[in-house]
């Protein structure tokens, strides 16, 4: 079951979701995913951190206007 998550970055809100499979969290934003073992980090905190990385990766892929 996907759990919604969101971050605020540079004055904008970005929404995605995450799933847990044992110690592994997978965050989805647009068509991208990023997975990592979370250890003792609370899932919501880990999801926001991965979401921030994904948003920055997607922004870097877009051509400058």
N, CA, C and O atoms as a Tripos MOL2 file, in Angstrom:
@<TRIPOS>MOLECULE
protein
  260   259    65     0     0
PROTEIN
NO_CHARGES

@<TRIPOS>ATOM
      1 N           0.8440   -1.1790    0.0000 N.3       1 UNK1
      2 CA          0.0000    0.0000    0.0000 C.3       1 UNK1
      3 C           0.8910    1.2450    0.0000 C.2       1 UNK1
      4 O           1.7720    1.3910    0.8480 O.2       1 UNK1
      5 N           0.6540    2.1190   -0.9440 N.am      2 UNK2
      6 CA          1.4360    3.3540   -1.0600 C.3       2 UNK2
      7 C           0.9700    4.3730   -0.0290 C.2       2 UNK2
      8 O          -0.2290    4.5480    0.1910 O.2       2 UNK2
      9 N           1.9250    5.0370    0.5930 N.am      3 UNK3
     10 CA          1.6510    6.0460    1.6130 C.3       3 UNK3
     11 C           2.0500    7.4010    1.0350 C.2       3 UNK3
     12 O           3.1890    7.5740    0.6000 O.2       3 UNK3
     13 N           1.1280    8.3620    1.0250 N.am      4 UNK4
     14 CA          1.4670    9.6750    0.4630 C.3       4 UNK4
     15 C           2.5200   10.4040    1.2850 C.2       4 UNK4
     16 O           2.5790   10.2710    2.5070 O.2       4 UNK4
     17 N           3.3430   11.1700    0.5970 N.am      5 UNK5
     18 CA          4.3260   12.0220    1.2550 C.3       5 UNK5
     19 C           4.4790   13.2900    0.4310 C.2       5 UNK5
     20 O           4.1630   13.3120   -0.7580 O.2       5 UNK5
     21 N           4.9590   14.3300    1.0620 N.am      6 UNK6
     22 CA          5.1950   15.5790    0.3350 C.3       6 UNK6
     23 C           6.3200   16.3510    0.9830 C.2       6 UNK6
     24 O           6.6190   16.1820    2.1650 O.2       6 UNK6
     25 N           6.9430   17.2130    0.1740 N.am      7 UNK7
     26 CA          7.9900   18.0950    0.6730 C.3       7 UNK7
     27 C           7.7350   19.4900    0.1250 C.2       7 UNK7
     28 O           7.0700   19.6520   -0.8980 O.2       7 UNK7
     29 N           8.2580   20.4800    0.7990 N.am      8 UNK8
     30 CA          8.2730   21.8530    0.3130 C.3       8 UNK8
     31 C           9.7220   22.1860    0.0050 C.2       8 UNK8
     32 O          10.6030   22.0320    0.8510 O.2       8 UNK8
     33 N           9.9570   22.6450   -1.2210 N.am      9 UNK9
     34 CA         11.3090   22.9310   -1.6580 C.3       9 UNK9
     35 C          11.2770   24.1640   -2.5460 C.2       9 UNK9
     36 O          10.5680   24.1950   -3.5520 O.2       9 UNK9
     37 N          12.0370   25.1670   -2.1760 N.am     10 UNK10
     38 CA         12.1130   26.4080   -2.9480 C.3      10 UNK10
     39 C          10.7330   27.0210   -3.1920 C.2      10 UNK10
     40 O          10.4490   27.5160   -4.2830 O.2      10 UNK10
     41 N           9.8860   26.9810   -2.1710 N.am     11 UNK11
     42 CA          8.5710   27.6120   -2.2550 C.3      11 UNK11
     43 C           7.5190   26.8040   -2.9930 C.2      11 UNK11
     44 O           6.4170   27.3030   -3.2230 O.2      11 UNK11
     45 N           7.8260   25.5810   -3.3680 N.am     12 UNK12
     46 CA          6.8660   24.7260   -4.0660 C.3      12 UNK12
     47 C           6.6430   23.4520   -3.2750 C.2      12 UNK12
     48 O           7.5290   22.9970   -2.5520 O.2      12 UNK12
     49 N           5.4490   22.8740   -3.4140 N.am     13 UNK13
     50 CA          5.1230   21.6160   -2.7640 C.3      13 UNK13
     51 C           5.1660   20.5000   -3.7960 C.2      13 UNK13
     52 O           4.5920   20.6190   -4.8790 O.2      13 UNK13
     53 N           5.8530   19.4130   -3.4520 N.am     14 UNK14
     54 CA          5.9730   18.2470   -4.3260 C.3      14 UNK14
     55 C           5.3720   17.0540   -3.6030 C.2      14 UNK14
     56 O           5.6230   16.8440   -2.4160 O.2      14 UNK14
     57 N           4.5740   16.2700   -4.3270 N.am     15 UNK15
     58 CA          3.8890   15.1280   -3.7270 C.3      15 UNK15
     59 C           4.3180   13.8290   -4.4070 C.2      15 UNK15
     60 O           4.5030   13.7760   -5.6230 O.2      15 UNK15
     61 N           4.4660   12.8070   -3.6070 N.am     16 UNK16
     62 CA          4.7900   11.4800   -4.1010 C.3      16 UNK16
     63 C           4.2330   10.4600   -3.1310 C.2      16 UNK16
     64 O           3.3370   10.7690   -2.3460 O.2      16 UNK16
     65 N           4.7550    9.2510   -3.1800 N.am     17 UNK17
     66 CA          4.3260    8.2350   -2.2230 C.3      17 UNK17
     67 C           5.4760    7.2800   -1.9600 C.2      17 UNK17
     68 O           6.4760    7.2670   -2.6780 O.2      17 UNK17
     69 N           5.3130    6.4810   -0.9120 N.am     18 UNK18
     70 CA          6.3430    5.5040   -0.5870 C.3      18 UNK18
     71 C           5.7210    4.2080   -0.1180 C.2      18 UNK18
     72 O           4.5840    4.1700    0.3540 O.2      18 UNK18
     73 N           6.5000    3.1430   -0.2600 N.am     19 UNK19
     74 CA          6.1060    1.8280    0.2310 C.3      19 UNK19
     75 C           7.2550    1.2740    1.0550 C.2      19 UNK19
     76 O           8.4130    1.6540    0.8800 O.2      19 UNK19
     77 N           6.9100    0.3740    1.9510 N.am     20 UNK20
     78 CA          7.9070   -0.2950    2.7880 C.3      20 UNK20
     79 C           7.8840   -1.7870    2.4830 C.2      20 UNK20
     80 O           6.8190   -2.3880    2.3390 O.2      20 UNK20
     81 N           9.0670   -2.3720    2.3880 N.am     21 UNK21
     82 CA          9.2090   -3.8100    2.2140 C.3      21 UNK21
     83 C          10.3240   -4.2440    3.1590 C.2      21 UNK21
     84 O          11.5000   -4.2380    2.7950 O.2      21 UNK21
     85 N           9.9420   -4.6170    4.3670 N.am     22 UNK22
     86 CA         10.9350   -4.9190    5.3960 C.3      22 UNK22
     87 C          11.7020   -3.6440    5.7260 C.2      22 UNK22
     88 O          11.0920   -2.6180    6.0260 O.2      22 UNK22
     89 N          13.0310   -3.6960    5.6730 N.am     23 UNK23
     90 CA         13.8200   -2.5030    6.0030 C.3      23 UNK23
     91 C          14.0280   -1.5530    4.8170 C.2      23 UNK23
     92 O          14.7270   -0.5470    4.9380 O.2      23 UNK23
     93 N          13.4170   -1.8760    3.6710 N.am     24 UNK24
     94 CA         13.6260   -1.0760    2.4610 C.3      24 UNK24
     95 C          12.4380   -0.1700    2.1940 C.2      24 UNK24
     96 O          11.2860   -0.6040    2.2240 O.2      24 UNK24
     97 N          12.7360    1.0860    1.9340 N.am     25 UNK25
     98 CA         11.7070    2.0580    1.5760 C.3      25 UNK25
     99 C          11.9100    2.4170    0.1050 C.2      25 UNK25
    100 O          13.0410    2.5940   -0.3480 O.2      25 UNK25
    101 N          10.8130    2.5210   -0.6290 N.am     26 UNK26
    102 CA         10.8450    2.9410   -2.0250 C.3      26 UNK26
    103 C           9.9430    4.1500   -2.1730 C.2      26 UNK26
    104 O           8.7570    4.1010   -1.8470 O.2      26 UNK26
    105 N          10.5180    5.2410   -2.6700 N.am     27 UNK27
    106 CA          9.7760    6.4870   -2.8580 C.3      27 UNK27
    107 C           9.5420    6.6800   -4.3520 C.2      27 UNK27
    108 O          10.4440    6.4670   -5.1620 O.2      27 UNK27
    109 N           8.3220    7.0860   -4.7110 N.am     28 UNK28
    110 CA          7.9700    7.3550   -6.1050 C.3      28 UNK28
    111 C           7.5800    8.8220   -6.2550 C.2      28 UNK28
    112 O           6.8030    9.3670   -5.4710 O.2      28 UNK28
    113 N           8.1410    9.4330   -7.2790 N.am     29 UNK29
    114 CA          7.7900   10.8100   -7.6400 C.3      29 UNK29
    115 C           7.7880   10.8640   -9.1600 C.2      29 UNK29
    116 O           8.7850   10.5320   -9.8010 O.2      29 UNK29
    117 N           6.6750   11.2780   -9.7290 N.am     30 UNK30
    118 CA          6.4750   11.2400  -11.1740 C.3      30 UNK30
    119 C           6.7780    9.8100  -11.6330 C.2      30 UNK30
    120 O           6.1970    8.8710  -11.0900 O.2      30 UNK30
    121 N           7.6400    9.6190  -12.5830 N.am     31 UNK31
    122 CA          7.9150    8.2630  -13.0710 C.3      31 UNK31
    123 C           9.2110    7.7040  -12.4930 C.2      31 UNK31
    124 O           9.7150    6.6930  -12.9810 O.2      31 UNK31
    125 N           9.7520    8.3400  -11.4700 N.am     32 UNK32
    126 CA         11.0350    7.9360  -10.8810 C.3      32 UNK32
    127 C          10.8370    7.2460   -9.5380 C.2      32 UNK32
    128 O           9.8820    7.5290   -8.8140 O.2      32 UNK32
    129 N          11.7540    6.3390   -9.2160 N.am     33 UNK33
    130 CA         11.7480    5.7010   -7.9000 C.3      33 UNK33
    131 C          13.1620    5.7160   -7.3310 C.2      33 UNK33
    132 O          14.1530    5.7570   -8.0600 O.2      33 UNK33
    133 N          13.2150    5.6830   -6.0230 N.am     34 UNK34
    134 CA         14.4890    5.6230   -5.3200 C.3      34 UNK34
    135 C          14.2640    4.7520   -4.0830 C.2      34 UNK34
    136 O          13.3130    4.9700   -3.3320 O.2      34 UNK34
    137 N          15.1360    3.7700   -3.8760 N.am     35 UNK35
    138 CA         15.0010    2.8410   -2.7460 C.3      35 UNK35
    139 C          16.2450    2.8720   -1.8800 C.2      35 UNK35
    140 O          17.3510    3.1580   -2.3390 O.2      35 UNK35
    141 N          16.0240    2.5670   -0.6150 N.am     36 UNK36
    142 CA         17.1430    2.5400    0.3350 C.3      36 UNK36
    143 C          16.6870    1.8060    1.5930 C.2      36 UNK36
    144 O          15.5020    1.8030    1.9260 O.2      36 UNK36
    145 N          17.6360    1.1880    2.2820 N.am     37 UNK37
    146 CA         17.3340    0.6220    3.5970 C.3      37 UNK37
    147 C          17.2790    1.7680    4.5920 C.2      37 UNK37
    148 O          18.1350    2.6530    4.5720 O.2      37 UNK37
    149 N          16.2710    1.7560    5.4680 N.am     38 UNK38
    150 CA         16.0770    2.9100    6.3470 C.3      38 UNK38
    151 C          16.6720    2.7330    7.7360 C.2      38 UNK38
    152 O          16.8090    3.7130    8.4680 O.2      38 UNK38
    153 N          17.0220    1.5300    8.1130 N.am     39 UNK39
    154 CA         17.6100    1.3330    9.4400 C.3      39 UNK39
    155 C          16.6680    1.8120   10.5310 C.2      39 UNK39
    156 O          15.5120    1.3930   10.5900 O.2      39 UNK39
    157 N          17.1620    2.6900   11.3950 N.am     40 UNK40
    158 CA         16.3650    3.1730   12.5260 C.3      40 UNK40
    159 C          15.6400    4.4790   12.2280 C.2      40 UNK40
    160 O          14.9230    4.9960   13.0840 O.2      40 UNK40
    161 N          15.8160    5.0120   11.0340 N.am     41 UNK41
    162 CA         15.1640    6.2670   10.6620 C.3      41 UNK41
    163 C          13.6640    6.0310   10.5120 C.2      41 UNK41
    164 O          13.2650    5.0750    9.8470 O.2      41 UNK41
    165 N          12.8240    6.8720   11.1110 N.am     42 UNK42
    166 CA         11.3790    6.7220   10.9330 C.3      42 UNK42
    167 C          11.0180    6.7990    9.4330 C.2      42 UNK42
    168 O          11.5800    7.6210    8.7090 O.2      42 UNK42
    169 N          10.0920    5.9570    8.9690 N.am     43 UNK43
    170 CA          9.7640    5.9140    7.5460 C.3      43 UNK43
    171 C           9.3730    7.2650    6.9440 C.2      43 UNK43
    172 O           9.7850    7.5800    5.8280 O.2      43 UNK43
    173 N           8.5970    8.0540    7.6550 N.am     44 UNK44
    174 CA          8.1890    9.3570    7.1260 C.3      44 UNK44
    175 C           9.3680   10.2870    6.9000 C.2      44 UNK44
    176 O           9.3990   11.0320    5.9200 O.2      44 UNK44
    177 N          10.3300   10.2460    7.8000 N.am     45 UNK45
    178 CA         11.5300   11.0780    7.6800 C.3      45 UNK45
    179 C          12.3780   10.5930    6.5040 C.2      45 UNK45
    180 O          12.8540   11.3960    5.7020 O.2      45 UNK45
    181 N          12.5610    9.2840    6.4090 N.am     46 UNK46
    182 CA         13.3380    8.7160    5.3010 C.3      46 UNK46
    183 C          12.6710    9.0320    3.9650 C.2      46 UNK46
    184 O          13.3520    9.3570    2.9930 O.2      46 UNK46
    185 N          11.3460    8.9390    3.9120 N.am     47 UNK47
    186 CA         10.6130    9.2130    2.6700 C.3      47 UNK47
    187 C          10.8220   10.6520    2.2190 C.2      47 UNK47
    188 O          11.0360   10.9060    1.0340 O.2      47 UNK47
    189 N          10.7640   11.5890    3.1500 N.am     48 UNK48
    190 CA         10.9600   12.9970    2.7760 C.3      48 UNK48
    191 C          12.3770   13.2550    2.2830 C.2      48 UNK48
    192 O          12.5820   14.0470    1.3620 O.2      48 UNK48
    193 N          13.3620   12.5870    2.8950 N.am     49 UNK49
    194 CA         14.7350   12.7400    2.4400 C.3      49 UNK49
    195 C          14.9300   12.2010    1.0270 C.2      49 UNK49
    196 O          15.5680   12.8470    0.1970 O.2      49 UNK49
    197 N          14.3840   11.0220    0.7530 N.am     50 UNK50
    198 CA         14.4910   10.4500   -0.5850 C.3      50 UNK50
    199 C          13.6830   11.2600   -1.5950 C.2      50 UNK50
    200 O          14.0910   11.4190   -2.7450 O.2      50 UNK50
    201 N          12.5490   11.7630   -1.1580 N.am     51 UNK51
    202 CA         11.7230   12.5990   -2.0430 C.3      51 UNK51
    203 C          12.4960   13.8550   -2.4560 C.2      51 UNK51
    204 O          12.4390   14.2660   -3.6150 O.2      51 UNK51
    205 N          13.2090   14.4550   -1.5240 N.am     52 UNK52
    206 CA         14.0170   15.6360   -1.8370 C.3      52 UNK52
    207 C          15.0640   15.2940   -2.8960 C.2      52 UNK52
    208 O          15.2700   16.0590   -3.8380 O.2      52 UNK52
    209 N          15.7190   14.1560   -2.7430 N.am     53 UNK53
    210 CA         16.7060   13.7310   -3.7310 C.3      53 UNK53
    211 C          16.0630   13.5220   -5.1000 C.2      53 UNK53
    212 O          16.6150   13.9430   -6.1170 O.2      53 UNK53
    213 N          14.9020   12.8760   -5.1280 N.am     54 UNK54
    214 CA         14.2160   12.6190   -6.3990 C.3      54 UNK54
    215 C          13.8050   13.9130   -7.0980 C.2      54 UNK54
    216 O          14.0040   14.0640   -8.3030 O.2      54 UNK54
    217 N          13.2370   14.8340   -6.3430 N.am     55 UNK55
    218 CA         12.8090   16.1070   -6.9390 C.3      55 UNK55
    219 C          14.0010   16.8200   -7.5550 C.2      55 UNK55
    220 O          13.9110   17.3310   -8.6710 O.2      55 UNK55
    221 N          15.1060   16.8580   -6.8420 N.am     56 UNK56
    222 CA         16.2980   17.5220   -7.3690 C.3      56 UNK56
    223 C          16.8230   16.8130   -8.6080 C.2      56 UNK56
    224 O          17.2660   17.4720   -9.5490 O.2      56 UNK56
    225 N          16.7840   15.4850   -8.6290 N.am     57 UNK57
    226 CA         17.2230   14.7370   -9.8030 C.3      57 UNK57
    227 C          16.3380   15.0510  -11.0090 C.2      57 UNK57
    228 O          16.8410   15.2760  -12.1100 O.2      57 UNK57
    229 N          15.0320   15.0650  -10.8020 N.am     58 UNK58
    230 CA         14.1030   15.3350  -11.9000 C.3      58 UNK58
    231 C          14.2870   16.7620  -12.4000 C.2      58 UNK58
    232 O          14.2750   16.9970  -13.6080 O.2      58 UNK58
    233 N          14.4560   17.7130  -11.4920 N.am     59 UNK59
    234 CA         14.6700   19.1110  -11.9150 C.3      59 UNK59
    235 C          15.9440   19.2450  -12.7270 C.2      59 UNK59
    236 O          15.9870   20.0110  -13.6900 O.2      59 UNK59
    237 N          16.9870   18.5070  -12.3510 N.am     60 UNK60
    238 CA         18.2480   18.5790  -13.0790 C.3      60 UNK60
    239 C          18.1320   17.9940  -14.4820 C.2      60 UNK60
    240 O          18.8940   18.3700  -15.3720 O.2      60 UNK60
    241 N          17.1840   17.0740  -14.6900 N.am     61 UNK61
    242 CA         16.9950   16.4580  -16.0000 C.3      61 UNK61
    243 C          16.2220   17.3250  -16.9660 C.2      61 UNK61
    244 O          16.3310   17.1570  -18.1810 O.2      61 UNK61
    245 N          15.4330   18.2620  -16.4300 N.am     62 UNK62
    246 CA         14.6280   19.1300  -17.2940 C.3      62 UNK62
    247 C          15.5130   20.1940  -17.9420 C.2      62 UNK62
    248 O          16.3680   20.7820  -17.2790 O.2      62 UNK62
    249 N          15.3090   20.4380  -19.2260 N.am     63 UNK63
    250 CA         16.0930   21.4990  -19.8850 C.3      63 UNK63
    251 C          15.7050   22.8720  -19.3520 C.2      63 UNK63
    252 O          14.5500   23.1060  -18.9960 O.2      63 UNK63
    253 N          16.6640   23.7640  -19.2990 N.am     64 UNK64
    254 CA         16.4010   25.1280  -18.8260 C.3      64 UNK64
    255 C          15.4880   25.8270  -19.8240 C.2      64 UNK64
    256 O          15.6280   25.6600  -21.0350 O.2      64 UNK64
    257 N          14.5590   26.6060  -19.3030 N.am     65 UNK65
    258 CA         13.6080   27.3170  -20.1640 C.3      65 UNK65
    259 C          14.2040   28.5970  -20.6910 C.2      65 UNK65
    260 O          13.5460   29.3260  -21.4330 O.2      65 UNK65
@<TRIPOS>BOND
     1     1     2 1
     2     2     3 1
     3     3     4 2
     4     3     5 am
     5     5     6 1
     6     6     7 1
     7     7     8 2
     8     7     9 am
     9     9    10 1
    10    10    11 1
    11    11    12 2
    12    11    13 am
    13    13    14 1
    14    14    15 1
    15    15    16 2
    16    15    17 am
    17    17    18 1
    18    18    19 1
    19    19    20 2
    20    19    21 am
    21    21    22 1
    22    22    23 1
    23    23    24 2
    24    23    25 am
    25    25    26 1
    26    26    27 1
    27    27    28 2
    28    27    29 am
    29    29    30 1
    30    30    31 1
    31    31    32 2
    32    31    33 am
    33    33    34 1
    34    34    35 1
    35    35    36 2
    36    35    37 am
    37    37    38 1
    38    38    39 1
    39    39    40 2
    40    39    41 am
    41    41    42 1
    42    42    43 1
    43    43    44 2
    44    43    45 am
    45    45    46 1
    46    46    47 1
    47    47    48 2
    48    47    49 am
    49    49    50 1
    50    50    51 1
    51    51    52 2
    52    51    53 am
    53    53    54 1
    54    54    55 1
    55    55    56 2
    56    55    57 am
    57    57    58 1
    58    58    59 1
    59    59    60 2
    60    59    61 am
    61    61    62 1
    62    62    63 1
    63    63    64 2
    64    63    65 am
    65    65    66 1
    66    66    67 1
    67    67    68 2
    68    67    69 am
    69    69    70 1
    70    70    71 1
    71    71    72 2
    72    71    73 am
    73    73    74 1
    74    74    75 1
    75    75    76 2
    76    75    77 am
    77    77    78 1
    78    78    79 1
    79    79    80 2
    80    79    81 am
    81    81    82 1
    82    82    83 1
    83    83    84 2
    84    83    85 am
    85    85    86 1
    86    86    87 1
    87    87    88 2
    88    87    89 am
    89    89    90 1
    90    90    91 1
    91    91    92 2
    92    91    93 am
    93    93    94 1
    94    94    95 1
    95    95    96 2
    96    95    97 am
    97    97    98 1
    98    98    99 1
    99    99   100 2
   100    99   101 am
   101   101   102 1
   102   102   103 1
   103   103   104 2
   104   103   105 am
   105   105   106 1
   106   106   107 1
   107   107   108 2
   108   107   109 am
   109   109   110 1
   110   110   111 1
   111   111   112 2
   112   111   113 am
   113   113   114 1
   114   114   115 1
   115   115   116 2
   116   115   117 am
   117   117   118 1
   118   118   119 1
   119   119   120 2
   120   119   121 am
   121   121   122 1
   122   122   123 1
   123   123   124 2
   124   123   125 am
   125   125   126 1
   126   126   127 1
   127   127   128 2
   128   127   129 am
   129   129   130 1
   130   130   131 1
   131   131   132 2
   132   131   133 am
   133   133   134 1
   134   134   135 1
   135   135   136 2
   136   135   137 am
   137   137   138 1
   138   138   139 1
   139   139   140 2
   140   139   141 am
   141   141   142 1
   142   142   143 1
   143   143   144 2
   144   143   145 am
   145   145   146 1
   146   146   147 1
   147   147   148 2
   148   147   149 am
   149   149   150 1
   150   150   151 1
   151   151   152 2
   152   151   153 am
   153   153   154 1
   154   154   155 1
   155   155   156 2
   156   155   157 am
   157   157   158 1
   158   158   159 1
   159   159   160 2
   160   159   161 am
   161   161   162 1
   162   162   163 1
   163   163   164 2
   164   163   165 am
   165   165   166 1
   166   166   167 1
   167   167   168 2
   168   167   169 am
   169   169   170 1
   170   170   171 1
   171   171   172 2
   172   171   173 am
   173   173   174 1
   174   174   175 1
   175   175   176 2
   176   175   177 am
   177   177   178 1
   178   178   179 1
   179   179   180 2
   180   179   181 am
   181   181   182 1
   182   182   183 1
   183   183   184 2
   184   183   185 am
   185   185   186 1
   186   186   187 1
   187   187   188 2
   188   187   189 am
   189   189   190 1
   190   190   191 1
   191   191   192 2
   192   191   193 am
   193   193   194 1
   194   194   195 1
   195   195   196 2
   196   195   197 am
   197   197   198 1
   198   198   199 1
   199   199   200 2
   200   199   201 am
   201   201   202 1
   202   202   203 1
   203   203   204 2
   204   203   205 am
   205   205   206 1
   206   206   207 1
   207   207   208 2
   208   207   209 am
   209   209   210 1
   210   210   211 1
   211   211   212 2
   212   211   213 am
   213   213   214 1
   214   214   215 1
   215   215   216 2
   216   215   217 am
   217   217   218 1
   218   218   219 1
   219   219   220 2
   220   219   221 am
   221   221   222 1
   222   222   223 1
   223   223   224 2
   224   223   225 am
   225   225   226 1
   226   226   227 1
   227   227   228 2
   228   227   229 am
   229   229   230 1
   230   230   231 1
   231   231   232 2
   232   231   233 am
   233   233   234 1
   234   234   235 1
   235   235   236 2
   236   235   237 am
   237   237   238 1
   238   238   239 1
   239   239   240 2
   240   239   241 am
   241   241   242 1
   242   242   243 1
   243   243   244 2
   244   243   245 am
   245   245   246 1
   246   246   247 1
   247   247   248 2
   248   247   249 am
   249   249   250 1
   250   250   251 1
   251   251   252 2
   252   251   253 am
   253   253   254 1
   254   254   255 1
   255   255   256 2
   256   255   257 am
   257   257   258 1
   258   258   259 1
   259   259   260 2
@<TRIPOS>SUBSTRUCTURE
     1 UNK1         2 RESIDUE 1 A UNK
     2 UNK2         6 RESIDUE 1 A UNK
     3 UNK3        10 RESIDUE 1 A UNK
     4 UNK4        14 RESIDUE 1 A UNK
     5 UNK5        18 RESIDUE 1 A UNK
     6 UNK6        22 RESIDUE 1 A UNK
     7 UNK7        26 RESIDUE 1 A UNK
     8 UNK8        30 RESIDUE 1 A UNK
     9 UNK9        34 RESIDUE 1 A UNK
    10 UNK10       38 RESIDUE 1 A UNK
    11 UNK11       42 RESIDUE 1 A UNK
    12 UNK12       46 RESIDUE 1 A UNK
    13 UNK13       50 RESIDUE 1 A UNK
    14 UNK14       54 RESIDUE 1 A UNK
    15 UNK15       58 RESIDUE 1 A UNK
    16 UNK16       62 RESIDUE 1 A UNK
    17 UNK17       66 RESIDUE 1 A UNK
    18 UNK18       70 RESIDUE 1 A UNK
    19 UNK19       74 RESIDUE 1 A UNK
    20 UNK20       78 RESIDUE 1 A UNK
    21 UNK21       82 RESIDUE 1 A UNK
    22 UNK22       86 RESIDUE 1 A UNK
    23 UNK23       90 RESIDUE 1 A UNK
    24 UNK24       94 RESIDUE 1 A UNK
    25 UNK25       98 RESIDUE 1 A UNK
    26 UNK26      102 RESIDUE 1 A UNK
    27 UNK27      106 RESIDUE 1 A UNK
    28 UNK28      110 RESIDUE 1 A UNK
    29 UNK29      114 RESIDUE 1 A UNK
    30 UNK30      118 RESIDUE 1 A UNK
    31 UNK31      122 RESIDUE 1 A UNK
    32 UNK32      126 RESIDUE 1 A UNK
    33 UNK33      130 RESIDUE 1 A UNK
    34 UNK34      134 RESIDUE 1 A UNK
    35 UNK35      138 RESIDUE 1 A UNK
    36 UNK36      142 RESIDUE 1 A UNK
    37 UNK37      146 RESIDUE 1 A UNK
    38 UNK38      150 RESIDUE 1 A UNK
    39 UNK39      154 RESIDUE 1 A UNK
    40 UNK40      158 RESIDUE 1 A UNK
    41 UNK41      162 RESIDUE 1 A UNK
    42 UNK42      166 RESIDUE 1 A UNK
    43 UNK43      170 RESIDUE 1 A UNK
    44 UNK44      174 RESIDUE 1 A UNK
    45 UNK45      178 RESIDUE 1 A UNK
    46 UNK46      182 RESIDUE 1 A UNK
    47 UNK47      186 RESIDUE 1 A UNK
    48 UNK48      190 RESIDUE 1 A UNK
    49 UNK49      194 RESIDUE 1 A UNK
    50 UNK50      198 RESIDUE 1 A UNK
    51 UNK51      202 RESIDUE 1 A UNK
    52 UNK52      206 RESIDUE 1 A UNK
    53 UNK53      210 RESIDUE 1 A UNK
    54 UNK54      214 RESIDUE 1 A UNK
    55 UNK55      218 RESIDUE 1 A UNK
    56 UNK56      222 RESIDUE 1 A UNK
    57 UNK57      226 RESIDUE 1 A UNK
    58 UNK58      230 RESIDUE 1 A UNK
    59 UNK59      234 RESIDUE 1 A UNK
    60 UNK60      238 RESIDUE 1 A UNK
    61 UNK61      242 RESIDUE 1 A UNK
    62 UNK62      246 RESIDUE 1 A UNK
    63 UNK63      250 RESIDUE 1 A UNK
    64 UNK64      254 RESIDUE 1 A UNK
    65 UNK65      258 RESIDUE 1 A UNK
